[in-house]
Amino acid sequence: MMLLGRLVTRRTLSGVVTYYGGDIDFLWESTMEKQLFLVIDGPRLRKGYFDTWKWKEYEDGIYSIKTAYKALQKIAEEIQNNEFKMLWSTRVNPKAQILGWRAFLDKLPTKDNLLKRGIQLQHSLCDLCNSHEETADYLFFSCRVTQIVWNMCDRWLGLCIVHHIKARIIFQHFHLFYFNSRQNLAWRGMWLAIIGKIWNHRNGVIFKQRKVDPIEIFSQAQMTAWVWMKHKIPTALFSYSD
């Protein structure tokens, strides 16, 4: 260590500089010193051996497409959280599941995503409220129009709750305590129905100059979810008007 210190303008790896017989500590270099030792202590060099590549995901260290695929599957399983399993097990139209999946991953062609792809737009505001840049989270959960829709849903159930602004988190908590797990699988269809009707209404406003109407959004979502639940779970007793 002292040898390296003399080579580098009398500076040691510990960050000490000898100056006129006195030592001056450079504390900001101590972190860099620790990082350097971690790098140095990592590999073990052996005389007479050539460098080789080793595939850590398999015992013999040999890479193969099969082991790479298994490694990617393992990563995907770790990343995939419970809400995706809940989504695909919800008893609704497959198109609704796909829309929900795209909302989870923020892959819908909202205006912020279109701008990221270099697509020119007249404006980036949400067309339901015209007061904020359109993102998926804002459109579905923070826009004052869609908040009316969610509030209507809460009143339909006799609830008074504060919703999160992230699709995946809201979906996980969109259940009723007095329902069993089978009934809640169907009830989450209401969440997907509202998401779908908000998206359809948004497209109608943009491309067909429809009037913004939160009551229409909720009424259509209510009917859609009721039909899904009625057909998917006959034992669940839901009243359309209650």
N, C-alpha and C positions, 0 to 999 in steps of 0.2 A: 504493500500500500504506500509506503514511504517512497519507494522507487518511482511509482507512477506519479506521486506528488511532485517529485523533483522534475520530472519530464514535462509536466503541465504547469509551467510557470510557477513552480514552487507551491502548487495547490494539491492537497491530498484528497482522496475520495470522500473523506469525512467532512469536506468543506472547510478545512482549516488552512489558512495562508500564513506562512511565517514571514513576518514583516519587521525588520530591524530587531530581531530577537523576541518579538512579541507575537502571540497567536491571536488571530481574529476569526471568530466562528461565523460561518455563513449558514445559518439555520435553514434557509430556504433550499439548500442543496441536500439536506438530509433525506428528504423524500426521494430525490433522484438517485441518491446512493442506494437506498433500499430497493428501488426498482431495478437498478443495475445488478445488484446481487441476486435478485430473483431470476433475472435472465441468465446470469452466469451459472447459477446453481442448478438450472433446469436440465440441460443436456449433460450427458456423461460421455466424455471423449475417451476412446480406448485405442491404444497404439496398435497398428497393424490391421485395423478394421476399416472398411470403406463405408461411407455414408449410404444408407438405404432408406426407402420409403416403407412405412408400415401402416396398414389400415387398422385403426384402433377399434373399429366396430366388429372385428372378427378375431377369434383366438389365434389363428395362424398368421394374422397380419397381412393376408393376401386380399386385394380388392376384387370384388365381383359385382356384377349388376344386381344379383339377388340380395347380397348383403347391403348394398346401397339402398335398394328399395325398402328393405326391412327397417333400415335406419331412418329413412324418410317417413315411413309409416309410424314409427315410434314417436317421432317429433310431432307429426300431425295429430296423433292421439293425445299428446300432452297439451297441444295448443287448443284442440277442440274442447271447449268447455261444455258444461251440462246443458246450457241453453240450446245448443244445436240438437242434442238428443231430444230435448223437449219439443223443439220445432218440428222435427221430422216425425215425431210420434203423435202430433196433434191431428185430430180427425177433421180435416178440412180438404178443400179442393187443392190438388198439387200445385196449381198456379199460385195460390195464396201462399203456400209454403216457400216457393221459389222467390216470390216478392219479399217475404220476410227474411229469407236467407240473404238476399241482396242488400236489404236494409241493415242487417247485422254487420255486413262487411263493408258498408258504405260504397256499394257498387252500382247504385241507381244513378241514372243520368240527371242528377240535380245540377243546378247551374254552376255551383262551385266545381263540380267534377268536369263539366263540359269546358269550363275555362281552363282547367288544368291540362286538358287535351288540346288546347289551342283553338277551340271553336269560338267564333265571334258571336256575341249576343248583343241584343239591343240594350239590355241591362241585366244586372245580377240579383235584383231584388226578388223576394218571394212574391209571387203573383196573387197570393191569397190576402196578404196584408199590405204589401208595397212599402214596408218599413224596415226591412232587414235583409241582408244578403242571404240567399237561399242555400242552405245546407240540408242534408237529410235530417240531422238532429233538430234543426230549427223548424223545418217544414212540418215534421210529424209531431213535435212535442212542445215547441216554444212559441210558435206563431199564435197570435191572439185568436185567430179563427179556429185553429185546430184545438187550442185549449178549451174553447167552448164545447167542442165535440167530446173531448175527454170528460169534461165536467158533466155533460149530459149523460154519459155512460155511468159515471159515479152516482148521479142522482137516480138513474134507472135501478141501480143496485142498492140504493139507500146508503151510500158510502160518502165519506168526506176525507180524501187523502191527498197527499202531495206526490206528484209523479216525478220520477227521475227524468233526465233529458237524454239518456242513452238507451237506444233500442234494446240492446241485449239485456241490460239490467231491468228495464221495465217489464220485459217479457217474462223474466224469471219470477217476478213478484206479482204477475197478473194472475192471481188465483183467489178463490174464495175458501175460507177456512171451514165453512159448513158443507163443502163439497168433498167427496172422496177423490182419490187420485184419478180415477177413471173419468169422473165428471169434469174435473179440472182440465184434463186433456182436451175435452171438447170446449170448455169455457174459454180456453186460450184462443180458440177460433174467433172469439169476439175481438181480441186484440188484432189478429190478422185481418179480420174484416174491416176494422176501422182504418188500419194502415192502407189496405187496398183501396178503400173508398176515398180516402184523402188523396192518394196518388192519382186515382182516376179523375177526381174532381179538379185537381190541380191541372192535369192535362187538358180537361175540358175548358177550363178558364183560359189557358194559353192558346190552344189550337182551335177552339170553337166559340170563343168569346162568351162562355157561359157566365152567369152571375154567381158570385161567391155566396154560398148558402150553407152554413154549418148545420142547420137543421136537416137539410137534405142529405148531407154526408152521414149524419148519425142515423137517420131513418133507414137509409139504404144498408148501412152496416148492421143495424139491428135486425133487419129482415134477413140479410144474408146469414148472419151468425145463427139466428133462430132456426132457419131451414137446415143449416149444417148440423146443429145439435139435435134437431128433431129426427133427422135421418140417421146420423151416426150413432147416437145414443138414445134409443127409444125409451129406456128406463128413466132417463133424466127428465123430470117434469119442469118445463120452463113455460112461463106464460109470456106471450109476445107483448102484451100491454102492461104487465106489471113492472 
